[in-house]
Amino acid sequence: MLLKTSGSSSDVKPANCVNNCAHIVSLGREPFLNALTTSLKLLAKRWQALVAELNELDDALDSLTQQYAHRLRSQFGVGPQTAATLISVAGDNPERLKSESALAALCGVNGVEPSSIFREDGTSSLESWRGSIRQQCAVDYCDGENAK
């Protein structure tokens, strides 16, 4: 058995599993078990490297948003990811985000059909752009990890 735990399987944290896999000595002498041991160790080490890189990027984003968007970050529930997303959504025109409804309109989730942007064939020039922004806004609005 690779991992011995005292509780149920829901008590096992992924980081603990990865750490155990990174330190496996051997699962056996058969070629299959040697290959499995090597694969688990390599995958675990890659996971650990990606986690370290992600933490470094999160720290940089936190520092940048604190430095350049301090007022935004001081709002309840606005963490580094949410602040960075709002900054990128607002772009060079932050004055267009004067209210929640303005943000909803920008994200395409306000429910009002913007009839002035429709072409004669019924398609919108903003449909593909709004779709990606709508998805991002939905993720940012619903993602509890972005809260302080």
Secondary structure as GFF3:
##gff-version 3
##sequence-region A 1 148
A	DSSP	three_ten_helix	9	11	.	.	.	ID=ss1
A	DSSP	alpha_helix	14	22	.	.	.	ID=ss2
A	DSSP	alpha_helix	31	68	.	.	.	ID=ss3
A	DSSP	alpha_helix	70	73	.	.	.	ID=ss4
A	DSSP	alpha_helix	80	90	.	.	.	ID=ss5
A	DSSP	three_ten_helix	94	96	.	.	.	ID=ss6
A	DSSP	alpha_helix	100	107	.	.	.	ID=ss7
A	DSSP	three_ten_helix	115	117	.	.	.	ID=ss8
A	DSSP	alpha_helix	127	142	.	.	.	ID=ss9
A	DSSP	three_ten_helix	144	146	.	.	.	ID=ss10
###
